[in-house]
Amino acid sequence: MSRLPIRLRVTAAFAVAMAVVLAGSGLFLYLRLDSHLAAALDRDLRLRAQDLAALVSQPHPALGTDNDGRFIERGESYAQLLGQDGRVLDATRPLGSPLLSRAELRRAEREPIYLDKPSVPGLNEGSRLLATKITRNSGPAVLVVGTTRQNNVETLGNFRDELLIAGPIALLLASGLGYLLAGLSLRQVESMRRRAAAVSAETPGRRLPVPQTGDELQRLGETLNEMLDRLEAALERERGFVADAGHELRTPLALLRTELELALRQARTADELRAAVRWSSYEADRLSQLAEDLLLIARTDRGRLPLRVEPVPVDDLFAAVLSRFDWRAAELGKIVTAAPAGALLVEADPIRLQQALGNFVDNALRYGGNEVTLEAARNDGRIELHVQDNGTGFPPEFLERAFDRFSRADAARGSGGAGLGLSIVKAIAESHHGSAHVANRGHGGADTWISLPVPSALGPA
């Protein structure tokens, strides 16, 4: 079934459901008709018994002559009068032997009873009997009236044959109608499929046709169009990322190539050669760092940034960052300090968190004032790790796009980086279920920080 087209599967399911409904309805109607025919037969027997009881109470009744046919129809209906000893007192021809057994006769003397007989003497057909006690001049007796069930059997047989003929015809008509309706319902799906086949990266902005039906099909079309919007936006971001990455890689590669060519063609002394090699090494380091940054961003985009999470004392984290930047701060004539964090802990990958804080410190040393401070605070159920400087701060228009890839605040903070540092900080923070923030301090300088969840071992604030 899974290999069949949806239209055929829907039609087959509809046909099976209709077959069950028709079979159930036919069985219900057949049983109801059987019940109604049986009730009508019993009612007819009661009426005949009442008429014959009035007849036999007259002097010298004759059941065999049936009183000009007013009460008995030979061949289908019959009657028999039995004495208390079971002897036949009178009967419709050719009923000569008793129709009731001794036990049935005793029951009939107590209350009227209905009996089904597969056959009676002189008739080869099944019969329905009513035996009831009557009183005549010569004493009590049991009157038995009966009729064949052949008419009921023939009526039920004809009804069954009609159901067996009309049912399959109705099923075929309903299945054909279901096939047409399934085709009409799937027409919109086919239209969306054809449009989806034409959508590609070279045709931005094309969307699927959405039928205004207010049903699941409309919601499916709207959901698919929203998915296309997200995919197109992601594709544009990736294209921009690739273009920006190519641009960033081109500059150090061009400088590296220029330095090597100059060293090859113009270097006449060992000092000139060493200077060229030193500049080439610097550009190679820059390329290596840029490649690592791009790889880290690519991993976070795929949700596969490897983390080794463990409890990390904030003081140890700050000490590792300070030891990394002490020499650089000394060369630049700046000071990097860390405020004591006490017993404060974070659950994080220490290497990644040092990388994120290191990017903050690198930006502060590159563009900030002459003092950089690391602080930690517990605020509203979160742990915040701040890096602050006393420089000029961020341009207001840069704050909203500070964490965008390849975004720089060149107008106020110089240039020289690739614009990936803050993007990497954001990626590392989000991989730890945290967030990254930048702001300007009220009394001057920039404030950058990472907000992380409080470790479960510390409990609520």
C-alpha positions in Angstrom: 0.0 0.0 0.0 2.9 2.4 0.7 3.9 2.3 -2.9 0.5 3.3 -4.2 -0.3 6.9 -5.0 -2.0 8.8 -2.2 -5.1 9.2 -4.3 -5.5 5.4 -4.7 -4.7 4.9 -1.0 -7.4 7.4 0.0 -9.8 5.8 -2.4 -9.0 2.4 -1.0 -9.5 3.5 2.6 -12.7 5.2 1.6 -13.9 2.0 -0.1 -13.1 -0.1 2.9 -14.9 2.3 5.2 -17.9 2.4 2.9 -17.9 -1.4 2.6 -18.0 -1.7 6.4 -20.8 0.9 6.6 -22.8 -0.7 3.9 -22.3 -4.2 5.4 -23.3 -3.0 8.9 -26.3 -1.1 7.5 -27.4 -4.0 5.4 -27.1 -6.4 8.4 -29.0 -4.0 10.6 -31.8 -3.6 8.1 -32.0 -7.4 7.5 -32.3 -8.1 11.2 -34.8 -5.3 11.7 -36.9 -6.7 8.8 -36.7 -10.2 10.2 -37.8 -8.8 13.6 -40.7 -6.9 12.1 -41.8 -9.9 10.0 -41.7 -12.1 13.1 -43.7 -9.6 15.1 -46.3 -9.3 12.3 -46.5 -13.1 12.1 -47.1 -13.4 15.9 -49.7 -10.6 15.7 -51.5 -12.5 12.9 -51.5 -15.7 14.9 -53.0 -13.9 17.9 -55.8 -12.5 15.7 -56.5 -15.9 14.2 -56.5 -17.5 17.6 -59.1 -14.9 18.8 -61.3 -15.5 15.8 -61.1 -19.3 16.0 -61.7 -19.2 19.8 -64.9 -17.4 19.1 -65.7 -19.9 16.4 -65.1 -23.1 18.4 -67.1 -21.8 21.3 -70.2 -22.0 19.0 -72.2 -25.3 18.9 -70.8 -27.8 16.5 -67.9 -25.8 15.0 -66.1 -27.2 12.0 -62.5 -26.2 11.6 -62.0 -28.4 8.6 -64.6 -26.6 6.6 -63.1 -23.2 7.7 -66.5 -21.4 7.7 -66.3 -20.4 4.0 -62.6 -19.5 4.3 -63.0 -16.6 6.6 -60.6 -17.9 9.2 -58.3 -20.5 7.6 -56.4 -20.4 4.4 -55.5 -23.9 3.4 -51.9 -24.6 2.6 -50.4 -21.7 4.5 -52.5 -21.3 7.8 -54.0 -24.1 9.8 -55.5 -24.8 13.2 -55.9 -27.8 15.6 -58.0 -28.3 18.7 -56.6 -30.6 21.3 -58.3 -32.0 24.4 -56.6 -32.2 27.8 -55.5 -35.7 27.1 -53.7 -34.6 23.9 -56.3 -36.1 21.6 -57.1 -34.2 18.4 -60.7 -32.9 18.7 -60.7 -31.1 15.4 -58.2 -29.9 12.8 -57.6 -28.4 9.5 -57.1 -31.1 6.8 -54.7 -33.0 6.6 -53.5 -32.4 10.2 -54.5 -35.6 11.9 -51.7 -36.1 14.5 -51.2 -33.7 17.5 -49.0 -30.7 16.9 -48.0 -30.5 20.6 -46.1 -32.8 22.8 -47.3 -33.6 26.3 -45.0 -31.1 27.9 -45.9 -28.4 25.4 -49.6 -29.1 26.0 -49.2 -28.7 29.8 -47.4 -25.4 29.2 -50.1 -24.2 26.9 -52.7 -24.9 29.5 -50.9 -22.5 31.9 -50.2 -19.7 29.4 -50.1 -19.0 25.7 -46.9 -20.2 24.1 -45.2 -19.6 20.7 -43.4 -22.5 19.0 -41.3 -22.9 15.9 -41.6 -26.3 14.1 -39.3 -27.3 11.3 -42.2 -29.3 9.8 -45.7 -30.4 10.5 -47.6 -33.4 9.1 -48.7 -32.7 5.6 -46.4 -29.7 5.2 -42.7 -29.7 4.4 -42.2 -26.1 5.4 -41.2 -24.6 8.7 -44.1 -23.2 10.8 -44.8 -20.8 13.6 -47.4 -22.0 16.2 -49.5 -20.3 18.9 -51.0 -22.6 21.5 -53.5 -21.1 23.9 -56.1 -22.5 26.3 -59.8 -21.9 25.5 -63.1 -22.9 27.1 -65.9 -24.6 25.2 -69.2 -26.2 26.2 -67.7 -29.6 26.6 -64.8 -28.3 28.7 -61.4 -26.8 28.5 -59.2 -27.4 25.4 -56.0 -26.1 23.8 -56.4 -24.3 20.5 -53.3 -24.4 18.2 -53.1 -22.0 15.3 -50.1 -22.0 12.9 -48.8 -20.7 9.6 -45.9 -21.4 7.5 -42.9 -19.1 7.6 -42.2 -19.5 3.9 -43.5 -16.0 3.1 -41.1 -14.5 5.6 -38.2 -16.6 4.4 -38.9 -15.5 0.8 -39.3 -11.9 1.8 -35.9 -12.0 3.7 -34.3 -13.9 0.8 -35.5 -11.3 -1.7 -34.3 -8.5 0.5 -30.9 -10.2 1.0 -30.5 -10.6 -2.8 -31.3 -6.9 -3.3 -28.7 -5.9 -0.7 -26.1 -8.1 -2.4 -26.9 -6.5 -5.7 -27.4 -2.9 -4.6 -24.5 -2.9 -2.0 -21.6 -3.5 -4.5 -23.2 -1.0 -6.9 -23.4 1.6 -4.2 -19.8 0.7 -3.1 -18.5 1.2 -6.7 -20.3 4.5 -7.1 -19.1 5.7 -3.7 -15.5 4.6 -4.5 -15.6 6.5 -7.8 -16.9 9.6 -6.1 -14.2 9.2 -3.5 -11.6 8.9 -6.2 -12.9 12.1 -7.8 -13.0 14.0 -4.5 -9.5 12.8 -3.6 -8.3 14.1 -7.0 -9.9 17.5 -6.4 -8.4 17.7 -2.9 -4.9 16.8 -4.1 -5.0 19.2 -7.0 -3.8 22.0 -4.7 -1.0 19.7 -3.4 0.1 19.0 -7.0 0.1 22.7 -7.7 2.3 23.3 -4.6 4.6 20.4 -5.7 5.1 21.9 -9.2 5.9 25.3 -7.7 8.2 23.7 -5.1 10.1 22.0 -7.9 10.7 25.4 -9.6 12.0 27.0 -6.3 15.8 27.2 -6.2 18.6 29.4 -4.9 18.5 31.2 -8.3 14.8 32.1 -7.9 14.6 33.9 -4.5 11.2 35.2 -3.4 9.2 32.5 -5.1 6.6 30.9 -2.8 4.1 28.1 -2.9 0.4 28.9 -3.8 -1.7 28.7 -0.7 -5.4 27.8 -1.1 -7.7 30.0 1.1 -9.6 27.0 2.4 -9.0 27.4 6.1 -8.1 23.7 6.5 -5.0 21.6 6.9 -3.9 22.2 3.3 -3.8 26.0 3.8 -1.8 25.6 7.1 0.6 23.2 5.3 1.2 25.8 2.5 1.7 28.6 5.0 4.1 26.5 7.0 6.1 25.6 3.9 6.3 29.2 2.9 7.5 30.2 6.3 10.1 27.5 6.0 11.2 28.9 2.6 11.5 32.3 4.2 13.8 30.9 6.9 15.9 29.0 4.4 16.2 32.0 2.1 17.3 34.2 5.1 19.8 31.5 6.1 21.1 31.3 2.6 21.6 35.0 2.4 23.4 34.9 5.7 25.7 32.1 4.5 26.4 34.0 1.2 27.2 37.1 3.2 29.4 35.1 5.5 31.3 33.4 2.7 31.8 36.8 0.9 33.0 38.5 4.1 35.3 35.5 4.9 36.7 35.6 1.5 37.3 39.3 1.8 39.0 38.9 5.2 41.2 36.1 4.0 42.2 38.0 0.8 43.9 40.9 2.7 46.4 38.8 4.8 47.1 36.5 1.9 47.9 39.5 -0.3 50.1 41.0 2.3 51.9 37.7 2.9 52.4 37.2 -0.8 53.8 40.8 -1.1 56.2 40.3 1.8 57.5 37.1 0.3 57.9 38.5 -3.1 59.8 41.6 -1.7 62.0 39.3 0.3 62.7 37.2 -2.7 63.5 40.1 -5.1 64.8 43.0 -3.0 66.2 41.6 0.3 70.0 42.2 0.1 70.9 41.7 3.8 70.1 39.3 6.5 68.2 41.9 8.5 65.9 42.8 5.6 65.2 39.1 5.1 64.5 38.6 8.8 62.1 41.6 8.8 60.3 40.1 5.8 60.0 36.7 7.5 58.8 38.4 10.8 56.0 40.2 8.9 55.2 37.0 7.0 54.9 35.1 10.3 52.6 37.8 11.7 50.3 37.5 8.7 50.4 33.7 8.9 49.4 33.8 12.5 46.6 36.2 11.6 45.4 33.7 8.9 45.6 30.8 11.3 43.5 32.7 13.9 41.0 33.7 11.3 40.7 30.1 10.1 40.1 28.9 13.6 37.5 31.6 14.2 35.7 30.6 11.0 35.8 26.9 12.0 34.4 27.7 15.4 31.5 29.7 13.9 30.8 26.9 11.4 30.6 24.4 14.3 28.2 26.5 16.3 26.0 27.0 13.2 25.7 23.2 13.0 25.2 22.8 16.8 28.3 20.7 17.2 30.6 22.9 19.3 32.4 20.4 21.5 32.2 21.3 25.2 33.8 19.8 28.3 31.6 21.3 31.1 32.9 21.2 34.6 32.6 23.4 37.7 35.0 26.3 37.3 36.0 28.8 40.1 35.6 32.3 38.7 38.8 33.4 40.3 40.8 30.7 38.5 39.1 31.6 35.3 40.1 35.3 35.7 43.6 34.3 36.7 44.0 32.3 33.5 42.8 35.2 31.4 45.2 37.7 33.2 48.2 35.4 32.7 47.4 35.3 29.0 47.3 39.1 28.5 49.9 40.4 31.1 52.7 40.7 28.6 50.6 42.4 26.0 49.2 44.9 28.5 52.7 45.7 29.7 53.8 46.3 26.1 50.9 48.7 25.5 51.4 50.4 28.9 47.9 49.4 30.1 46.7 47.6 33.2 44.5 44.5 33.4 43.1 43.6 36.8 40.4 41.2 38.2 38.1 41.8 41.2 37.9 38.9 43.7 34.9 36.7 43.0 35.0 34.7 46.3 33.5 31.2 46.1 31.6 31.9 42.9 31.5 29.0 40.5 30.2 28.5 36.9 29.5 25.3 35.1 31.3 25.7 31.7 34.1 24.6 29.4 37.0 26.5 30.9 38.9 26.7 27.6 35.9 28.1 25.7 35.0 30.5 28.4 38.6 31.7 28.6 38.5 32.2 24.8 35.3 34.3 25.1 36.6 36.5 27.9 39.9 36.8 26.1 38.1 38.2 23.1 36.5 40.8 25.4 39.9 41.7 26.9 41.6 41.8 23.5 39.0 44.3 22.2 39.4 46.4 25.4 43.2 46.5 25.0 42.9 47.2 21.3 40.3 50.0 21.4 39.6 50.9 25.1 41.4 53.0 27.7 44.4 52.2 29.8 42.6 50.2 32.5 40.7 47.0 31.9 38.9 45.3 34.8 37.3 41.8 35.1 34.4 41.4 37.5 31.9 38.8 38.4 28.4 39.3 39.9 25.3 37.2 40.7 22.2 39.0 39.4 18.6 37.7 39.1 19.5 34.0 39.2 22.4 34.4 36.7 26.1 34.8 37.0 27.6 37.7 35.0 31.2 37.9 33.9 32.1 41.5 33.1 35.0 43.0 31.2 35.1 46.8 31.6 37.4 49.6 30.3 37.7 53.3 30.8 37.9 54.3 27.1 35.4 56.1 24.9 32.9 53.3 24.7 31.0 52.0 21.7 29.3 54.2 19.1 25.5 54.1 19.9 24.7 52.8 16.3 27.1 49.9 16.8 25.5 48.5 19.9 22.6 46.8 18.0 25.0 45.0 15.5 27.9 44.4 17.8 27.6 40.6 17.7 27.0 40.4 13.9 29.8 38.7 12.0 32.4 40.9 10.5 30.9 43.9 12.2 33.4 46.6 13.3 33.1 49.9 15.1 35.8 51.4 12.9 34.7 55.0 13.2 35.4 55.2 16.9 37.6 52.2 17.8 40.1 51.8 15.0 40.5 48.7 12.8 42.7 45.7 12.3 40.5 42.7 13.4 38.3 40.6 11.3 35.1 41.5 13.2 34.5 37.9 14.5 35.6 38.3 18.1 32.2 39.3 19.5 30.4 36.8 17.2 32.5 34.0 18.7 31.7 35.3 22.3 28.0 35.1 21.5 28.3 31.6 20.0 30.2 30.3 23.1 27.8 32.0 25.5 24.7 30.5 23.7 26.4 27.0 23.6 26.5 27.3 27.5 22.8 28.3 27.6 23.8 31.8 28.3 23.9 35.2 26.5 26.4 37.9 25.6 25.9 41.7 26.0 27.6 45.0 25.3 26.8 48.4 26.7 28.4 51.8 27.4 29.1 52.7 31.0 27.4 55.8 32.3 30.7 57.5 33.4 32.6 56.5 30.3 34.0 53.3 28.9 32.6 50.1 27.6 31.0 47.2 29.5 30.9 43.7 27.9 29.7 40.6 29.8 28.5 37.0 29.5 25.4 35.9 31.5 25.4 32.2 32.5 22.9 30.1 34.5 23.7 29.6 38.2 25.1 26.0 38.7 22.5 23.7 40.2 24.9 23.0 43.1 24.7 26.6 44.3 20.9 26.7 44.4 18.7 29.9 44.1 20.1 33.2 45.1 
